[in-house]
Amino acid sequence: MSEVEAMIPIFSAVAANRGLDVSAAVARVLDSHWYILGTEVAQFESEFACYVGVRHCVSVANGTDALELGLKALGVGAGDSVVCVANAGFYGSTAARSVGAVPVYVDVDEGTLTMCSAALAAALAARPAAVITTHLYGQLSDIDRIAGLCRAAGVPLIEDCAQAHGARRAGKMAGSSADIGCFSFYPTKNLGAIGDGGAIVTGNDELASRLRTLRQYGWSSKYQVSCQGGRNSRLDEIQAAVLRHKLPALDRQNLERRHIARRYNEAFQQLPLLCPVSTGEDFVAHLYVVRTPRRDALRSHLRAHGVATDVHYPIPDTRQPAYSAFNVPQTLPVTDAASDTVVSLPCFPGMTDTEVARVIAAVRSFFPTSGR
C-alpha cells in the first residue's frame, strides 16, 4: 500500500450516505417537538409495509427486539423450542433465550449458507414452537420451501431480514412470506438509520395489534397493561424520518452492491475461493463473503495491501461460551466449516471503481498462479 492510498474499509457510512442529505428530515422532527410515536413513525410504517408488500409494519427499537417481540407475539415462551441456524451471529438465539425458549439448531445449505430445508424438515417432526430463517449476508433463504414446510407442520415462521432489505424472488419481497418478518436498521444495514432501529412486518391483523401492544409496555390503553411480556421498544421520530428519506434510494443502492458483487465473482471465478452463489435479485449483497481455508493468511495479505476485512461470523452459536452449559453437542458440518473459513470483503454503495479494482487486485495477488 502506498502512502497516498487510504485503507479501503469494510463499510463506509460517508460513501453510503453520499448524496442523501437527511438534515431536512431531522429538522422536520425538531421543529415538530414530537419525538416518539408521531407522524414520522406512522408514515414510515405505512411506507415500509407498502414496500415489503404486507399490510402492517410495527417499528421497534432494534432488530433483536423485533425478533424477541415477534416470538412473544406468536406465543413462544419458557421451555419452548425455536428452530434456527447457528452461523448468523447469535441474534436469533439471543431472542429465543430472552423469552425463555431453547434454540434448536439445524445445518445450513452448502451454497447459500442459509437454513437447509431438508434439515428443517427433519426438525419439524418434533413440533417446535417456531422457526426463524435468516436471510444471511443479503441472500434469501429457500423461503418458499421453508414456508411450505412450516405451514404443513402448523409451525409459525419468522423471517430474519436484518441483512436482506429489498431482496426478492419472483417479485416477492423479503419479509412477506412468513407469519412475521423482522428487520434491523442499524447504520450499516442496506436500509440504515443514524442509530438503532428495527421493525416487524406481517399480514396478520391480530399479530400486528399484539405487536403494537407489546412494544409499549403491554398497554391496551395508557397505563392499562393488558398483555404480558410488554416492554419499551419504540423507533423514535428522528430515525423514522431518516429512514423515510433513505427508503426511495434502497433499490438503487442494492443494485450498486450487486454490481460490485458481480465484479468480484467474475474476477475470482478461477481462484480457489467459494464465492456467493447468486448475484440476482434474491441477493442484496449486504456482505460479500468468500470462503477459504487460508482465511487468516488472506486477511493479513489484504491488510498489508490496504484492504480491510471482517469475519461474519467466527463462532457458531453452538460454541458460544456463555451458553456452553445449555448446548447439546450437535453435528453441523457445513456450519462449522463455514465459521472457520468465511471472510467478508468491502462491498457497499459508494465504493469507487478504483477501490473495487484495488480489492480485486489484492485478492488475486494472494493467489499468483491461479487463473493465469
PyMOL commands that set and color helices and strands:
alter all, ss='L'
color gray80, all
select helices_A, chain A and resi 13-16+23-32+39-52+63-73+91-98+117-126+136-138+143-153+205-214+237-268+295-304+317-319+321-323+333-341+353-366
alter helices_A, ss='H'
color red, helices_A
select strands_A, chain A and resi 56-60+81-84+102-105+130-134+157-160+168-169+172-173+180-184+198-202+219-221+224-225+288-291+342-345
alter strands_A, ss='S'
color yellow, strands_A
deselect
rebuild
show_as cartoon
